[in-house]
């Protein structure tokens, strides 16, 4: 299996995330483009708005365990689409 450096970097950042704030930052970088996140929505960037919502949601629901994340990551990497 071949992984590029960006994918590997994101996986490592997710595994090292120990707080909702760290997890939210990685999640935003994973799911959205830089241009989308830096767009201004009123006085704030979209990144600032989404970051606050992600942190609030993660704080309310709790962090995913490393075991759960590793299982999810394995499922993604081994999934075959034909």
Order of alpha helices (4+ residues) and beta strands (2+ residues): alpha-alpha-alpha-beta-beta-alpha-alpha
